[in-house]
């Protein structure tokens, strides 16, 4: 399923800047950045719960926020992209 992850991390102090980098790095391990604080991740349910749990441990619930949008398995008909930063088709052929 495609999961869209968005986050807002308070970076007014050094610990917030560290959390922001840690959240971004964790999301990069599971998907592709499509905007500054937005990632698209093709995951099964176990991977989704694992990532959600890992991100929850990173953020400060009093200062930061995470949003997870599950678009399901038929996501290709639900996503329209216009402009720069073309998407990668993770389920398409791999060319090396």
C-alpha positions in Angstrom: 0.0 0.0 0.0 1.1 3.6 -0.5 1.5 5.6 2.7 2.0 9.3 2.5 3.9 10.6 5.6 4.0 14.3 6.5 5.7 15.8 9.5 6.3 19.1 11.2 9.2 19.2 13.7 9.9 22.2 15.9 13.4 23.3 15.1 13.8 26.3 17.4 16.5 24.4 19.4 19.3 22.0 18.6 17.3 19.0 19.8 14.6 19.8 17.4 17.0 20.1 14.5 18.4 16.7 15.4 14.9 15.2 15.6 14.1 16.7 12.1 17.2 15.0 10.6 16.4 11.7 12.3 12.8 11.7 11.1 13.9 12.5 7.5 16.6 9.8 7.6 14.1 7.2 8.9 11.6 8.1 6.2 14.3 7.9 3.5 14.9 4.3 4.6 11.4 3.4 3.7 10.4 5.6 0.7 11.1 8.7 -1.4 10.9 12.4 -0.5 8.4 14.1 -2.7 8.5 17.5 -0.9 10.5 18.9 2.0 8.5 17.2 4.8 6.5 14.7 2.7 7.4 11.1 1.9 5.7 8.5 -0.3 6.4 4.9 1.0 5.2 1.7 -0.6 4.8 -0.6 2.4 3.1 -3.7 3.6 1.1 -3.4 6.9 3.9 -4.7 9.1 6.4 -2.2 7.6 3.9 0.6 8.0 3.4 -0.2 11.7 7.1 -0.6 12.2 7.9 2.8 10.6 5.1 4.5 12.5 6.4 3.1 15.8 10.0 4.2 15.0 8.9 7.7 14.1 6.7 8.0 17.3 9.8 7.3 19.3 11.8 10.1 17.6 9.4 13.0 17.8 8.5 15.2 20.8 4.7 14.9 21.1 4.4 18.3 22.7 6.2 20.1 19.9 6.1 18.0 16.7 3.5 16.2 14.6 3.3 13.3 12.2 0.5 12.5 9.7 0.1 9.2 7.9 -2.3 8.9 4.9 -2.9 5.3 3.7 -3.8 5.4 0.0 -4.1 1.6 -0.3 -2.9 -0.7 -3.1 -4.7 1.1 -6.0 -2.9 4.3 -5.3 -1.7 4.9 -8.9 -5.2 6.2 -9.9 -5.3 8.4 -6.8 -2.0 10.3 -7.2 -1.7 13.2 -9.7 1.7 14.8 -10.1 2.3 18.1 -11.8 5.7 19.9 -12.0 9.2 19.2 -10.9 10.6 16.2 -9.0 9.2 13.2 -10.9 8.1 10.2 -8.9 9.9 6.9 -8.9 7.8 3.8 -9.7 8.9 1.4 -7.0 6.9 -1.4 -8.5 8.2 -0.8 -12.1 11.3 -2.4 -13.7 14.6 -1.7 -12.1 17.3 -0.4 -14.5 20.9 -0.3 -13.3 
